[in-house]
Amino acid sequence: MRSKVLTSVVLVVAATACGSSVPPPNDQWAAAQADLGRAEASGAASNPDARLHVQLAQEDLASAHRLMGRDNVRATTLTQLARAEAQLASSLAAESAANDDASKAAAEMQGGRP
């Protein structure tokens, strides 16, 4: 019985030590912030789909920031998710701008006005 309790205590301590050995994702968080800034600068606010992903990235970054130091594994995951959301927002904004430019060019080639 005593060995089972001792084994349980050792496992709990080991699990806790492993979880706390993950450093806070400070660099990743800063990179996600930069990606978010690029998304906002690319005109994501003018595209409804892109705007949604900007909002999701902002929420994930805020949650990750609150978790840093307490649950670095979850903070890292949320930071990675925020980066993906911000990059998707940038891509959607770029796609929308390219489609607008293509439509204008097509209209000009047909002799009409954009």
N, C-alpha and C positions, 0 to 999 in steps of 0.2 A: 504494500500500500504506500509506504513512504517513498519507494522508488518511482511510483506512478506520479505522485505529487511533485517530486523533484524533477522528473522528466517534463511534466506539464509546465512548471515554472521556467525551466531552461528553454523550452520551445517558445513560450510567450516572450521571454527576454530576447531571444534570438530574432523572432519575428519583428519585434519592436525595433531592435537595432538595425535590421535590414531596411525597414521602412524609413527610418530617420537618416539613413546614410545617403539618400538621394538628395542632391543639392537643389536649392530653389532654381527654377528655370529663368534666371534673370536675363541672360543673353537671348534666349528664345523669346522671352516676353518683349524685349526691346525690338527684336526683329519683327515680331507680330505687330507691334505698334507702328513700325515703319511701313509694313505692308498695308496696314489700315490707312495710314496717311496717304500712301500712293493711290489706294482705292478711292479715297475721298477727293483727291486732286484730279483723278481721271474722269470725274463727272458721274460717279456712281449714284449721287443723290438724284440725278435726273432720270434714272432708270428704276422702275419699281422693283424689279427682281434684284438688281444690284444693291439697291437701298436696303432691302431686307437682309442681304448677306452682310452688309456693313453693320447693321444693327445687331445681328447675331454675333459677329466678331467682337463688337464693343461689349456685349453682355458676357461673352466667354472670357475676354481679357479682364473684365472687372471681377468676375468670379475667381479666375486664376490668381489675381493679385491678392484677393482676400484669403485664399488658401495657402499662399506661399509661407513657408515656415511651419505650417501645421500639417499639410498633406501635399508634399511636393510632387508625389506621383500624379495625383489628380490635377494639380496645378500645371504640370507639364503637359498632360493630355489636353486640358482645356486651352493651353497656349498653342499647341499644335493645331487644334481645331480652329482656333481664332485665325491663325495664319492661313489655313485652307479657305476659310470663309472670306477673308480679306482678298486673297488672291482670286477667288471665284468672282467676287464683286468687281475687281479690276478687269477681269476677262469679259464679264458681261457688259460692263460699260464700254470697253474697247469694241466688242462685237456690235453693240448698238450704234456707236459712232461710225464704224465701218459700213454698216448697213445704210445709215443715213447718207454717207458720202457716196456710196454706190447708187443709191436711188437718185441723188442729185445729178450724178454723172450720167446716168441713163436718161434722165429727163432732158438734160442739156444736149445729149447726142441725138435725141429725137426731135430736137428743135423747140421743145417746150421750155417752160420755166420750172425751176425747182419748187 
